[in-house]
């Protein structure tokens, strides 16, 4: 696979507000979830405890139910934590990026790519919280597809973004170590 120029992708990516403004079908859902999102204090503190900023580059589309139930929480965390910045790439406009982050063989979204200050990938997350993904994979064996989505929506409503935030924040590296002979500030 060719190397991705993550800095160039970041520069082309949309802010959350621009992404939502361009959304035609589901703008109300994205804005509603964002408006109702409450970010726990622990999440803001954990995002900034490393003492360095990070960028969250997201692959999404406005029609994706998993994205509309998770990314508004990530966007609000980015708005509250001065050490995080988030931007969104439209999945369908960036197949070379999507193909790097397949879920098995599926182009599942959202994908959140965590970048350091030099635009190096620290880790990535997606496309659902682990607990929900495990349930969906098991339920698909016995439950018709059309019956899964209402149950998935209920799970997201009950979880309130907590699982997504925990899993993404777990990708951030530990605080940079202090140079030998220097006391920690």
N, C-alpha and C positions, 0 to 999 in steps of 0.2 A: 504494500500500500504506500502511496506517496505521502510525504510528510505534510501535515496541515499547517498552514500559516495562521496560527491562532490569533496573533495580533491583528492581521488583516481581517479575519472573520469578525473579531470584536469590533473593529472600526466600522464594519458594514452592518452590524447587528442593530436592532431597534431597542429603544428604551421600552419599558413596560407600557408607558402611556401611549407611545406611538404605535406599538403592536395592537393595543386595545382599540385605539382610534381607527386602525385599518381593518379591524374585525367587522365582518358584515353580519354573519349569522348569529353569533353568540356574545356580542358585546355586553349585553345586559347581564349575562351569567358571570362573565369575568369581572365586571365592575361590582356586581353584587357580592361575590365571594370576597373580593378585595375589601370592600366596605365593611363587611361583617368580620373579617379576619382580626383576631386578637393574638398578638405575638407575646408569648410569655417572657417575662424579664430574664429568665435563665437563658433563653435563646439569644437575646441581644448580648448579654454578658459573655456567653460562650463564643459567639461570633467574633468578638473583639479581644478576647483574653490572650490571644497569641501575639498581640502588639504589632500586627502587620495587616495591611489590606489584602483582600482577595476579590477576584472577579468571578461572577457566576454567569457562564455562557450557556444559554438554554436553547435547546431544539424543541420547537412546539408548533402547533397549528391551532387556530381558534376553535375548530370543530371537535377537538379531542377532549373528551370528558375527563380523563385522568389529568390532563394539563390544566383544565379550567378549575379543577378541585385542588390542585397543589401549587401551581405557579403563582397565583395571587398571594399565597402565604409567603413564598420565597421573595416575591417583589416587596411585600410589606416589611419583611425582615431587612431587606436591603435598604429600604427607606429609613428604617429606624436605627440601623447599625451603621455608623459612619465608616466602618472598615470594610463594608461589602458594597459591591456595585453589581447590578444584574442587567443583562441585555439578552434579547431574544433573536434567534435566527429562525426563519420559517423552514421547517423540515423539507417541504417539497421543493424549495428553491436551492437546497444544499444537500443533494443526494450523496456527495462525496464525504460529507461530515456524518450524515446519518449512517452510511454503510460502515463507518468506523465504530459505531456504538449500537450495533444490532443487539436485540434481545433474542438470543438463539439465532433464528433466521428472519425474525420479524423486525420491521421498522417501527417499533413501538416508541411512543413519546408520552411524556416529556423525558428529555435527557438533560441533566444539569452537569456541566463540565466546570470543575473548580480550577481556576487559574491563579498562579501567584503573580507577584509584581512584574516579573519578566515574561508573562504570558506563557509560562510552562504549565502543563497539566499536573495538578496535584492529585486528582481523582475524578470520578464521575459517578452519577447516581441516575437511576431511572429503571423502569418507567413508572413503577408504583412502589409504595412502601412494602418492604419484605413480607410483613404479616398479611397484608391484603393480597399480594401476588401469590403467596402460598395458598391462600383460601380460594382464589380465582382458579388457579391451576387444578386444584382438587375438585371444585364445584363444576368445572367444565365437563367432567366425566359423566355427571348425572343431571345437570340442570341445563335446560335450553338457554341459548345465548340471550334471547330477549328477556328472560327472567333474571339474568345476572345483573344487568345495569342498574335497576332500581336498588338492588341490595348493595352494589358497590357505592352508589350515591349515599345510601344510609350510613355505610361504614365511614365514608369521608366526612359526613356531617357530624357523626359522633366523635371522630378522631380530631377534628378541628385543626388539621395541619401539623399536629404534634409529631407524628411518626416521620413525616417528610422532613421537618426541620431537624429532628434528632439525627436522622440518617445522613443528611447533607452536612450538618455540622461535624459529624464524626469523621468526615473526610479531611477536615482541616488538620494540618500537621500540628504536632505539639509546638509549644512556644520555642522559638529559636534559643539554642543553648547559649549561655554566657561564655565569653572567651575566658580561657584559663587566667587566673590571677585577678579577675575583675569581680567585684561584688555585684549581685543583681540589684538593679535599681528598683 
